[in-house]
Amino acid sequence: MRKLVLLLLGASGLLYSAGAWGQAIDKDKIWNDNRGAVVQIHAFGTGADGSRKPIDAGTGVFVSPDGYILTALHVVGKDDDWAKVGPDQTPDRHVEVTLLDHSGSPHVISQNAYVKVIAGVDLALLRVDGHCFQYSKLATLRPSGFPTLVAIVWGTDTVPHPTSTDLTETDVSKNGDKLTVDRIAAPGGYSGSPLFNSAGEVVGVLDNRFGDLAALAVPSTEAVQSVPVTGQGSGGAYPASCYALCSHPDNGIDHWNHEEAWTADSGWRDGGSDPTSYCATEKLKQESAHPGAVVTFEALPEDHRVQWNPFKHDQYRYSCKGVDRWEPVYVAARSPACGLQSQ
């Protein structure tokens, strides 16, 4: 089995991976498309030894609109790390989840997220109440070759931000099936951070520090079977109720604040003139008179009169009518153009 290493690159938004044959990854696009799906996680409660047990902050990512969050298991602790309470012997663990709102400010969306352990790996699937969360799609295949990836990390003392990385080959004998991230200090809070490929899919989750300037990552393929299928594509069609209410051009025009009818008459002209060309010219005049207006026109039936003088052409008369409309008022509706409602 092949082992992969991630090398950190610079801060440039658009980066190229030589091992991916020049395939570009846009760090800024990955960040903008997924910033609303990344969360900070705090777990606290009573430890197995009876002491109050806080755990340093970690990071996670929504992988379903229905409130499922993928993170590293040690971010929330194994069930055996906590005291058991109640007849069901539930771990005395509370998981707080913080999300960026539409203004970019962090706010807590849950203080008691449900925890599901993904067996055999350092991964956990959290669940918070709600059905309209922005989310990221999990890759169904391990990354191949040496593509550039982007990690979105949320440290304990920082705001979430993207970091660029490269995959390179290494030995699998020491760390099994995990990916390895090089040149990243992995300070507190980085565990559980998602790694994205150029398609914007999550290919791995930061797992643990590996030396002074490296970290390990669990491939996201280990979690694919654990995430419930929603039938909704990444960033795609949510129920209309998930979207904010707004007036937007994509929703259509309800009415216009201003509407003005007009007519034009060419007068009698010699044969050979073009009624469509005449009306099109009049339309341009209306558009110049009302910049930004939507101008519609209709060419009316032409008039024709025969000239009995053999030295003169037959004459035609053209007319058209139209309507100028400006300052549209758009339909107020819930639609993708309005963005998802704040959670």
N, C-alpha and C positions, 0 to 999 in steps of 0.2 A: 504493500500500500504506500502511496506517495504522501509525503509530508509537505505542508506549505507554510511559508513564512511571509509575513506582511511587513513591508518597509515603509516608514512614514515619509511622505513627500512634503513639499513646501505648501504655502498658503494660497497659491493661485487657484482661482475658481475652476478653470478648465484644465484638466490634466490628461496626459497620455501615458499609457503603459506600453513599454517596448515589447514586453512578452505577450501582449494582447494584439500584436501586429498593428499598432497605431490606433486601436479603438479608443475613442475618447470617453471620459467620464466627466460629467459636469457637476462639480462639488456643490456649487450654489443651487443648482436645480434639485439635487438630492436633498439638500438641506431644506429648501423651500417646500418641496413636495411632502416631506416627512417630519418636519419640526413639530407639527401638531399631533403626531402619533407617539412621540417619545416622552417618557414620564420619569420622574424621580420617585424612588421608593424608600420608605423608612419602616423598619420592623421593630416592635418593642413589645414587652410583656414580662412574664415571669419565666426565668430559666429553669431547666431541669433540677438545678441545685437549690431552687427556691429564691434566688436573688433576682432583683429587677434586672432585666436584660435588654439593653438597647443594642441595636446593630447599626453600623455605619451605613450611610445612605448608599443606595445603588441606583442603577438605571434600568429601564425596561422599555418595551415598545408594544403598542397595540397591534395585534395581528388579526383582529376581527372587529367589525363595527359593533358587535354585541358585548364588548367589554372585556375581551380576553387579552391579557398582557403577557408577553414572553420576557423572562429575565433569568438570571443565574440563580440556582437554588440557594446558594449560600447567602444571597442578599436577604432572603427572608428566613433562612435557617431551616434545617431538617426538623421534622416533627419531634424527633427524640431530643432536640436541643431545648425543648420547652416543657414546662410543667403541664400536667393534664388536669382539666377541670370538667365538672359535670358528669352525668351518667354515661355520656358517650366518650369520655376521656379525650375531649377536644384540646389541642394544644392552646395554651394561654398565650396566644400570639395575635397582635394587632398590626395590620399592614396599612400604612398611610401612603396614598398615591397622589402625587402632585403633577399637574399638567399646565402647559402654557395656554393662556386664553388667547383670543384673537388679537389682543393688543400686545401680546408678548410677555405678559406678566404671569408669574406662577401662582396657581391657586390649588388648594387641596380639593380633590373630587371624591375621595373616599378615605375613611379611617379604619375600615374593617374589610379589606379585600379578601376574598376566598383564595386559598392556596391549593393547587393541585401539583403534586410532585411528578415529574416525568422520569420514569424508572431508568436507572442505569447511567444517567448523565447528570451533570451539574446544571440542570434546567428546571424551572418551575413555570407553571401557567397560572397567572392570577386572574380573578374575575371580579369586576366591579359592576354595579348596577348601571344600566343604560343600554341603548341600542343604536346610537347615532355617532359613535366615535370615529374620528379619522384614524385610519390604520394603514399599516404597511403589509405588503404581500411577502409571504415566505417563499424563497426559492425551493424548488423541488429537486434540484441537482447541486452537488458540491461544485464550487468554482473550479474550472479547469484552466490550464495554462498559467499565465502570470498576470492576470488583470489587475488594474488599479481598483481599489475599493475605497469607500468612504465610511468612516465610523462617526456616529453621532453620540457624543459623550456628555454626561451631566455630572460633573464632580461635586463634592460636598461644598466647596467654596467658590464655585463658578456657575455661570449660566450655561445651558446646553449649547454646544457648538459642534461643527463638523471637523473632522480630521482625516486627511488623505493617507492612504496606505497602499503598499504593493505586495503582491503574493510572490514568493520565491520558494523553490524546492528545498527540502531539508530532510533529515533522518526521522523516521517514524518510531524508532525503537524506544525513545525516552518518553514521549507524550501521547502515544497511541494514535487515535484518530483525530485529535484536535488540530486546529489551525494554530499557527504561532504568529504573534504580532511583534515585530521588532521596532526598536527606537520609539517606544512609548512607555512612559514611567508608570502608567496605570495607577494614579493616586486614588485616594478614597473616593468612592462614588462611581468609578468607571465600570465596575463589575455589572454585567447585564446589558452593557451598551450594544446596540445592533451594528452590524457591518453590512453595508449595501454594495451591490454590484451596479454596473452602468445602467441596468434596466430598472433600478430603483427597488430591487428585491433584497430582502434580508437573507444573507448567506451564512451568517455566524453571529454568535453572542459572546462578548468578552467574558472570560471565565475566571482568570486568576493571574496574579503577577508571576512573571517568569524571569528571574534575575532582576537586575537594576533597571534595565531599559527594554523590557519585553513583557509580553503577556500572552496567555493562551486564550483560544476562542473555541467554543463548541459549535460545530456545523449546525445550521438551522434545520437541515434535513432530519436531524434527530427529533425534531418537534412537530414535523408536518402532520403526522398521523394523530397527534394529540389535540390539534386545533379543530373545533367543530366547523364543518363546511357550511358556509352562509349562502353561497350562490351569488354573492356580490363581488364584483371585481375590485381590485385595489383602486381606491379613489373613485370608484365608479358609481353605479346607480344605487342610491339609498332610497328608502321610502320618502315621499315628498315631505312628510312630517318632520324629517330630520333636518331639513334645510331652513335657514333663516328666511324671514319674510322681507322682501324688498321690491322696489320698482326698478326694473332693469331692462335694457333693450332686448335681451334674450327672451323676455317674457311677452314681448309683443307690445304694440301701441294701443293704449286705451282711447286716447283722443288727442287732439292738437289744441294748443292754446290759441293759435292763430291760423285762420284759413281765409284765403282770398281767391275769388274766381276772376278769370280774365279771358278776353277774346282778342283775336287779331284778324285783320282783313288785308289781303295783299293788294286789293284794287285790280283793275283789269291789266293783264300782262299778255305779251305776245306768246304764242305757242312755244313749247320746249321747256317751260319752267316745270319745277317738280314740287308738288304740294307738300310731300313729306319733308323735303329739304327746307321749305319755307317755314313750316311749323317747328321743325327742329331748331332753326335759327331763333325763332320767337321764344322757344323754351330756354335757350341759352341766355337770352336777354332777361327773362324772368329770374333765372338762377343768379345772374349778376346783380340784379336789383335786391334779391333777398338771399344773401350768402347763408348757406347751411340749410336752406329750405328744401323740401321735397316737392318737385314740380312735376305734375302729370299733365299730358295734353292729348287732345283728340283732333285729328284732321277731319273736317266736315266735307260733305260732297262738294266737288268743284262746280263752278258755273262755267259755261262755254258759250261763246257767241261767235258766229261765223262772220268774217269780214268779206263783203261782196267785192271789195276792191281787189283785183287780181294781184296787185303789187303789195298787198298787206297780208300778214299771217293771221290765222284765227287767234282769238284772244280767250284767255282763261282768267278766272278769278278764284283765289284760294282763301279759305278762312279756317280758323281753328279755335278751339276753346281749351282752357286748362284751369287747374287749381294749384295755388301755392299754399303749402302747409309748412309751418315751422313751430318750434318749441313743443316737441312731442311730450306727452305724459304717458309713461309706460305702465303697463299692468302691474299691480302689486300682487305678487305670488311667491310661494315657496318653491325655489328651483335651485339647481346646481350653481347658477350664476350668483346666487346670494351667499354661497358658502354654508357650511354646517353650522347649526346653532351652537353657541357656547355651552360647554358641559359644566 
